[in-house]
Amino acid sequence: MREAWPDAEVGLTPSGGGVFEVRLDDALLFSKKQLGRHAQPGEVVGLIRDHLKG
């Protein structure tokens, strides 16, 4: 992901219970807890690209 967006500011918020969420601009793009599964390879990057296209 760093190659696609080298200037991005990325942070990790510690959590528990197997929660993995990806948020961008206050939008929830992916939630392992809601979907009941892990992200597929490339899925998160695709969701970020789609979000940035608007």
Buried (B, 14 or more C-beta within 10 A) or exposed (E): EEEEEEEEEEEEEEEEEEEEEBEBEEEEBBBBEEEEEEBEEEBBBEBBEEBEEE
